[in-house]
Amino acid sequence: MAPEPVTLLDRPRPPSTPPPLDWPTVVDAFEVACLLRCTPPPATDPRRPGADTYRGGVAEFNREDAARRLRQLLGRLAVPVEHELATGGLRRRYEVHRLSVPREHRPAYATLLEAGWRQGRRELLGGPVPGASPARRVWRPRLAAAAWRAALLAGGRHVRRHSLGIRLADRDLAAVLVRGAALLDVPAMLRPGAGCFVVSVANGPHRARIVDSATLAPPVTAC
């Protein structure tokens, strides 16, 4: 008598790959990821720099416009965020804007940013795709502009007489900025700095093109 076949019901199944994000969501999540990669983890965050970038759900900026942009993007992504402002200093006053995602929303927030960063980075570093769809030709420059907008808001400025530079500790983001600049028809240089990387573009038309591409259009108000 032949043995009966055995069905393994408890065999673990490989995790399914989540569907790709739509283009508007990719661009917003990618810009949030770039903003966070421009800054070190908060001093009170026990994480190691570069490890588990988004799980902490906390970011600190010393510029109000960077904090305001992060709040705007998270609002569009339906991620709640709390904004605290701390001031200090005596002769030289400073502000620290601390934004934190409520604990119960952090896993979904981290998953969203990881997907946005992964898709956006792949689009920019992967080079042109032969026969790319019209949507891809439109949205890839928007990804490049989003990366530079984040860097100009939250990265360390390295201004010289002949160039505008951004200081970054994140090697991947530095590569994204160089490739993004090329996509915007601007040559960019990457060189190592003191414990960081510096991405720079020449002053004049090239700098103007980068800044113009990264500048948000003013909101349209009803007459």
PyMOL commands that set and color helices and strands:
alter all, ss='L'
color gray80, all
select helices_A, chain A and resi 23-37+64-76+103-125+134-154+171-183+205-214
alter helices_A, ss='H'
color red, helices_A
select strands_A, chain A and resi 58-61+82-88+94-100+156-159+163-168+189-192+197-202
alter strands_A, ss='S'
color yellow, strands_A
deselect
rebuild
show_as cartoon
